[in-house]
Amino acid sequence: MKKIELIQPNIFEPENHWYEKSLNATIHPTISYFMNLSKERIVKRYCHLNPRVKQEDLLSILTYKPKYYSLSGADLLHVTTEDGNRQMVIIENNSCPSGQKSMPLLDEFKEQGGYRSFVEKTILPKIKRSKKSGVLAVIYDKNYMEASGYAHAMADVLKEKVFLVPFYNGEDNSFIKLENNTFFINANNQWVPIRFSFRYLTQKPWNRLPVYSKTPIINPTIVCLAGGRNKLMASKAYSFYNSDLAEMNMQILTPNTIWDVNKNEIPLWVSKFGGKAVIKNPYSNAGQGVYTVVNEQELDNFMKMDFEYNQFIVQSLVGNYNWSSISDNGKFYHVGTVPNAKGESFVLDFRMMIHATDEGYKPLSIYSRRAKKPLIDELENGKSSWDILGTNLSFKNEDGSWGSDTNRLLLMERKEFNKLGISLDDLIEAYIQTVLSSIAIDKMAIKLITKSGKLNRKLFKSLNDDNKLINEIL
């Protein structure tokens, strides 16, 4: 059984909370410049390039203060059309995003980097407003490197001990309990209440963390159910918010998405996308439960598999120009990395992490990942399309633990950033898309909560009619 750790102030060691390649990296000037841009300058630049967008509308969006969604990470694809219209497209939003361990320091004299920025600007104001008594905690089931980094930053900023609590799905968690809607942990054989918790629970968090809790938690479970860990609900949240954004001449950009798809319907939708599509288990994360289909063999392989849940989403596939899906908006294909010495270009995605502050959402960390194999003009029979298109670094070991393929991690540092082909305007676009998608999920979360703070199960079921998922919700 994993054990609770007690984190004391002033024992933070950077090498324990960054990848080695990140720890020794120097931030790229373009990233540093972007991270220090004021909202007003970002708005001015974006509206200059998008003159139909009013500055006051965009500024109101960037200063939005979320009710529930305080830490968000969006994964974006850098795509273009045959007419050269380049865009940053949202493929996923993540309510337990990684990123700190992959972000070079903005200021080498501030060794806690984004960990401390998040605690100072997001967690500290919420703790000050809370009148609860008890201890501070970070609860986690993955990414110990970052979870412990947040715990150390909390201990240093608040100058008090923080409990680092493992809370794994399906394991013995007898040292933590929920009583009268308040979480308690067993510290030195004494049950003490948690007055505030940051949580890094990625695996079915809703079966351990209730929607309603008297213990303040960042991010609360409702964020996961509303789209932060539920791709089906995220797609609907984007669609609802896009109706409002249309009046402002803005839009959350995503691949064409079909939701509420039963397994036996999937071949029909794949055919609609020209035989090439992405199929997703809506509730998975860390690159699990995502399947790229570019030919009949890959579709047949998928259809032979058994799945835990009943609903899927199907999206148009972004690949090479010669083999991308044909969607209602035309054909999008990957810009890819700048060709290497062998002339090879790789698919990449882009993680933008933002956090809620008193001034609205601010960028917190950025990194990129590339696929295992280069993007080719013509697909070879029998070759896995996932190796060409899949970018996620996480993999699950046989013992259930998680690993990460850091060889494909692309940092925002002087050498590697130049390989991405990303400009300052692309960074601004990625930031704005991340904010828009996060607001959409926060607004969905607000709709799903009743006045008494409980989940509106009737509304949730009407939007996400998957009994297997609903029965898991604590």
C-alpha positions in Angstrom: 0.0 0.0 0.0 1.3 3.4 -0.9 1.8 5.8 2.0 1.0 9.4 2.8 4.1 11.7 2.8 4.4 14.8 5.0 6.0 17.7 3.1 7.7 20.3 5.2 8.5 23.8 4.0 12.0 24.7 2.6 13.1 21.3 1.3 12.2 21.9 -2.4 14.8 20.3 -4.8 14.3 21.2 -8.5 15.9 18.0 -9.8 13.0 16.1 -8.2 10.3 18.0 -10.1 11.6 18.6 -13.7 12.8 16.2 -16.4 16.6 16.5 -16.6 16.5 17.9 -20.1 14.1 20.6 -18.9 16.1 21.4 -15.8 19.2 22.3 -17.9 17.3 24.1 -20.7 17.3 27.8 -21.5 13.9 29.3 -22.3 13.5 30.5 -25.9 13.2 34.3 -26.2 9.9 34.0 -28.2 8.3 32.0 -25.3 9.7 34.3 -22.7 8.3 37.3 -24.6 4.9 35.7 -25.0 4.6 34.7 -21.4 5.3 38.3 -20.4 2.9 39.9 -22.8 0.0 41.8 -21.2 -3.6 40.9 -22.0 -4.1 44.3 -23.6 -1.2 43.8 -26.0 -2.4 40.2 -26.9 -5.8 41.6 -27.6 -4.5 44.4 -29.7 -2.4 42.0 -31.8 -5.1 39.4 -32.3 -7.7 41.9 -33.3 -5.3 43.5 -35.7 -5.1 40.2 -37.5 -8.8 39.4 -37.0 -10.4 42.7 -37.5 -14.0 41.4 -37.2 -13.3 40.6 -33.5 -13.9 43.6 -31.2 -11.2 44.3 -28.6 -13.7 44.7 -25.8 -15.2 41.3 -26.5 -11.9 39.5 -26.5 -10.7 41.3 -23.4 -13.9 40.2 -21.5 -13.1 36.6 -22.5 -9.4 36.8 -21.4 -10.5 38.3 -18.0 -13.2 35.7 -17.4 -13.0 34.3 -13.8 -14.0 30.6 -13.8 -16.2 29.3 -11.0 -14.8 25.7 -11.2 -12.1 25.3 -13.8 -9.0 26.8 -12.2 -6.2 24.8 -13.9 -6.5 23.7 -17.5 -4.3 22.2 -20.2 -5.4 22.1 -23.9 -3.7 19.9 -26.5 -3.7 21.6 -29.9 -2.7 20.6 -33.5 -0.9 23.1 -35.8 -2.8 22.5 -39.1 -3.3 24.2 -42.4 -5.5 23.9 -45.5 -4.7 23.6 -49.1 -5.2 27.4 -49.3 -2.6 27.9 -46.7 -5.0 28.9 -43.9 -3.0 27.9 -40.7 -4.9 27.3 -37.4 -4.4 26.0 -34.0 -7.1 23.3 -33.4 -8.2 22.0 -30.1 -8.1 18.2 -29.8 -8.5 17.8 -26.1 -8.9 19.6 -22.8 -7.4 18.2 -19.6 -8.4 19.0 -16.0 -5.3 17.4 -14.6 -2.7 18.6 -17.0 1.0 17.9 -16.8 3.4 20.5 -18.0 5.5 21.9 -15.2 8.2 19.3 -15.4 8.6 20.1 -19.1 8.8 23.9 -18.9 12.2 25.6 -18.7 12.4 28.3 -16.1 11.2 31.8 -17.2 13.5 33.2 -14.5 16.5 31.2 -13.4 16.4 32.9 -10.0 12.8 31.6 -9.3 13.6 27.9 -9.1 10.1 26.8 -8.3 8.8 28.1 -11.7 5.2 27.5 -12.6 4.6 25.4 -9.4 4.9 28.5 -7.3 3.1 30.8 -9.8 0.1 28.5 -9.7 0.1 28.3 -5.9 0.6 32.1 -5.4 -1.9 33.3 -8.1 -4.6 30.5 -8.0 -4.4 28.4 -4.8 -3.5 31.1 -2.2 -6.4 33.4 -2.9 -8.9 30.5 -2.6 -7.3 29.3 0.7 -7.5 32.9 2.1 -11.2 33.1 1.3 -11.9 29.7 3.0 -12.7 29.6 6.7 -12.3 25.9 7.0 -10.0 24.3 9.6 -7.7 21.4 9.0 -4.7 20.4 7.0 -3.5 21.1 3.4 -3.2 18.2 1.0 -2.3 17.2 -2.6 -4.0 14.0 -3.7 -2.7 12.1 -6.7 -2.8 8.9 -8.7 -0.3 9.7 -11.4 2.7 12.0 -12.2 4.3 12.0 -8.8 7.0 14.3 -10.1 4.6 17.2 -10.6 2.2 16.3 -7.8 5.0 16.5 -5.3 6.3 19.7 -6.8 2.9 21.4 -6.2 3.0 20.0 -2.6 6.4 21.5 -2.0 5.4 24.9 -3.5 2.3 24.9 -1.3 4.3 24.2 1.8 6.8 27.0 1.0 4.2 29.6 0.0 1.9 28.9 3.0 4.8 28.1 5.4 3.1 25.0 6.7 3.3 21.3 6.2 1.4 19.7 3.3 0.2 16.1 3.1 0.9 14.3 -0.2 -1.8 11.6 -0.5 -1.8 8.8 -3.0 -5.4 7.9 -4.0 -5.3 5.2 -6.6 -8.3 3.8 -8.4 -9.1 0.2 -7.2 -6.4 0.2 -4.5 -6.4 0.2 -0.7 -7.1 3.9 0.3 -8.0 3.3 3.9 -5.9 6.3 5.0 -8.4 8.7 3.4 -12.2 8.9 3.9 -15.2 11.0 3.2 -17.4 11.8 6.2 -20.3 14.3 6.1 -19.1 15.5 2.7 -15.7 16.4 4.2 -12.4 14.6 3.4 -10.3 13.3 6.3 -6.8 11.7 6.2 -5.3 9.5 8.8 -2.2 11.4 10.1 -0.3 9.7 12.9 -3.3 7.5 13.8 -5.5 10.5 14.0 -8.2 11.5 11.6 -7.9 15.1 10.6 -10.0 17.1 8.1 -8.6 18.5 4.9 -9.3 22.2 4.7 -8.1 22.5 1.1 -6.7 20.1 -1.6 -5.1 20.3 -4.9 -5.8 17.1 -6.7 -4.0 15.2 -9.5 -6.4 12.3 -10.0 -6.6 11.2 -13.6 -8.2 7.7 -13.5 -12.0 7.9 -13.1 -11.8 10.6 -10.4 -15.6 10.7 -10.1 -15.6 7.2 -8.4 -13.5 8.6 -5.5 -14.2 12.3 -5.4 -17.9 13.3 -5.1 -19.3 16.1 -7.1 -20.4 17.8 -3.9 -17.8 18.2 -1.2 -17.4 20.6 1.7 -13.6 20.3 1.2 -12.5 22.9 -1.4 -10.7 21.1 -4.2 -8.9 22.3 -7.3 -10.1 21.1 -9.8 -13.4 19.7 -8.5 -14.9 16.6 -10.0 -17.6 18.5 -11.9 -14.9 19.9 -14.2 -13.9 16.3 -15.2 -17.5 15.3 -15.9 -18.3 18.6 -17.8 -15.5 18.1 -20.3 -12.1 18.2 -18.6 -11.9 14.4 -18.6 -15.0 13.7 -20.7 -14.4 14.3 -24.4 -18.1 13.7 -25.3 -19.3 16.4 -22.9 -16.4 18.7 -24.0 -17.6 18.5 -27.6 -21.1 19.5 -26.5 -19.7 22.3 -24.3 -17.8 23.7 -27.2 -20.8 23.6 -29.5 -23.0 25.4 -26.9 -20.4 28.1 -26.3 -19.7 28.5 -30.0 -23.3 29.7 -30.4 -22.4 32.6 -28.1 -19.0 33.2 -29.7 -20.6 33.4 -33.2 -21.9 36.9 -32.3 -18.4 37.9 -31.5 -16.9 36.4 -34.7 -14.9 33.9 -32.7 -15.0 30.1 -32.6 -13.5 27.1 -30.7 -11.8 25.3 -33.5 -11.9 21.5 -33.4 -11.9 18.6 -35.9 -15.4 17.7 -37.1 -16.9 15.7 -34.2 -19.8 13.2 -34.1 -20.8 12.4 -30.5 -23.2 9.8 -28.9 -22.0 7.1 -31.3 -22.7 3.5 -30.6 -20.0 1.0 -31.6 -22.0 -0.6 -34.4 -22.5 2.9 -36.0 -18.8 3.7 -36.1 -18.2 2.2 -39.6 -20.9 4.5 -41.0 -19.3 7.6 -39.7 -15.8 6.5 -40.7 -17.2 6.1 -44.2 -18.7 9.6 -44.1 -15.2 11.0 -43.4 -13.8 9.3 -46.5 -12.6 6.1 -44.7 -10.2 8.0 -42.4 -11.2 9.1 -38.9 -10.2 9.2 -35.2 -12.3 7.1 -32.7 -12.2 8.0 -29.0 -13.3 6.5 -25.8 -14.7 9.7 -24.3 -13.5 9.1 -20.7 -9.9 8.0 -21.3 -6.7 10.1 -20.9 -3.0 10.0 -21.3 -3.3 8.9 -25.0 -5.2 5.8 -24.0 -8.5 5.0 -25.8 -7.7 6.9 -29.0 -7.7 5.0 -32.3 -6.6 6.4 -35.7 -8.2 4.7 -38.7 -6.9 5.1 -42.2 -7.9 1.8 -43.9 -10.3 -1.1 -43.6 -7.7 -3.2 -41.6 -7.5 -0.6 -38.8 -11.2 -0.3 -38.7 -11.6 -4.1 -38.5 -9.1 -4.3 -35.7 -11.0 -1.7 -33.7 -14.4 -3.3 -34.2 -13.0 -6.6 -32.8 -12.1 -5.0 -29.5 -14.2 -5.0 -26.4 -14.9 -1.8 -24.5 -15.9 -0.8 -21.0 -18.3 2.0 -22.0 -21.1 2.3 -24.5 -20.6 5.7 -26.1 -17.8 6.9 -28.5 -17.0 10.0 -30.4 -15.7 10.0 -34.0 -13.7 12.9 -35.4 -12.3 13.8 -38.8 -8.7 12.8 -39.1 -5.9 15.3 -39.6 -3.0 13.6 -41.4 -0.9 14.4 -44.5 -2.7 16.3 -47.3 -2.8 13.1 -49.3 -4.6 11.1 -46.6 -6.7 13.4 -44.3 -10.4 13.2 -43.7 -12.8 15.1 -46.0 -14.8 17.2 -43.6 -17.5 19.8 -43.9 -14.8 22.5 -43.5 -12.6 21.0 -46.2 -9.4 19.1 -45.7 -7.0 20.0 -42.8 -3.5 18.5 -42.6 -0.5 18.8 -40.3 2.0 21.6 -40.7 4.5 19.3 -38.8 8.0 20.0 -37.6 10.6 21.8 -39.7 12.2 19.0 -41.8 15.4 17.5 -40.2 18.6 16.8 -42.0 17.0 13.7 -43.5 14.1 15.7 -44.9 11.7 14.2 -42.3 8.9 16.1 -40.8 6.9 14.9 -37.7 3.4 15.4 -36.5 3.4 17.4 -33.3 0.9 18.6 -30.8 1.1 21.6 -28.5 0.2 21.7 -24.8 -0.9 25.1 -23.4 -1.5 25.2 -19.7 -3.4 28.1 -18.2 -4.6 29.0 -14.7 -7.2 31.2 -13.1 -6.0 34.4 -11.5 -7.7 37.5 -10.2 -7.0 39.0 -13.7 -8.5 36.0 -15.6 -6.8 33.0 -17.2 -3.0 33.3 -17.7 -0.6 31.0 -19.5 1.4 28.8 -17.0 3.5 26.4 -19.1 3.9 25.2 -22.6 5.5 22.1 -24.2 5.2 20.1 -27.4 5.4 16.4 -28.4 6.1 14.7 -31.7 5.0 11.3 -33.1 7.3 8.3 -33.3 7.6 8.1 -37.0 7.8 10.8 -39.7 4.8 12.2 -41.6 4.9 10.6 -45.0 3.1 11.4 -48.3 1.8 7.9 -49.0 0.8 5.4 -46.4 2.3 1.9 -46.6 0.1 -1.1 -46.2 0.3 -2.7 -42.8 2.0 0.2 -41.2 0.4 1.6 -38.0 -1.1 5.1 -38.5 -0.8 5.7 -34.8 3.0 5.7 -35.0 2.7 8.5 -37.5 -0.1 10.5 -35.8 0.0 9.7 -32.1 2.0 12.2 -30.0 1.2 11.3 -26.4 4.3 10.4 -24.3 2.5 8.4 -21.6 2.5 4.6 -21.6 1.2 2.1 -19.1 3.6 -0.6 -17.8 2.5 -4.2 -17.1 2.4 -3.5 -13.3 -0.1 -0.6 -13.9 2.5 2.1 -13.3 3.0 4.9 -15.9 6.1 5.8 -17.9 6.9 8.6 -20.3 8.8 8.6 -23.6 10.7 11.8 -23.1 12.8 11.3 -26.3 9.8 12.8 -28.2 9.3 15.7 -25.8 10.0 19.1 -27.5 10.9 21.9 -25.1 10.3 25.6 -25.4 14.1 26.1 -25.3 16.5 27.8 -27.7 17.3 24.8 -29.8 14.2 22.7 -29.9 11.6 25.5 -30.3 13.0 26.4 -33.7 12.1 22.9 -34.9 8.4 23.5 -34.3 7.7 26.2 -36.9 5.6 28.0 -34.4 5.4 31.8 -34.4 4.4 34.4 -31.7 1.0 34.7 -33.4 0.5 30.9 -33.2 1.2 31.1 -29.5 -1.4 33.8 -29.1 -3.9 31.7 -31.1 -3.2 28.6 -29.0 -3.6 30.7 -25.8 -7.0 32.1 -26.9 -8.2 28.7 -28.1 -7.2 27.2 -24.7 -9.1 30.0 -22.9 -12.2 29.6 -25.0 -12.4 25.8 -24.6 -11.8 26.1 -20.8 -14.6 28.7 -20.5 -16.9 26.4 -22.4 -16.2 23.6 -20.0 -16.6 25.9 -16.9 -20.0 27.1 -18.3 -21.0 23.5 -18.8 -20.0 22.7 -15.2 -22.1 25.6 -13.9 -25.1 24.3 -15.9 -24.7 20.8 -14.4 -24.7 21.9 -10.7 -28.0 22.5 -8.8 -28.5 25.4 -6.4 -27.7 23.0 -3.5 -24.3 22.2 -5.1 -25.3 18.6 -6.3 -25.0 17.1 -9.8 -28.1 17.6 -11.9 -28.3 14.0 -12.8 -31.3 14.3 -15.1 -29.6 17.0 -17.2 -26.3 15.1 -17.2 -28.0 11.9 -18.3 -29.8 13.7 -21.1 -26.4 15.0 -22.4 -24.3 11.9 -21.6 -26.6 8.8 -21.6 -24.0 6.2 -20.7 -25.3 4.1 -17.7 -21.9 2.6 -17.1 -20.4 6.1 -16.5 -23.4 7.3 -14.5 -23.2 4.3 -12.2 -19.5 5.1 -11.5 -20.2 8.6 -10.2 -19.8 8.7 -6.4 
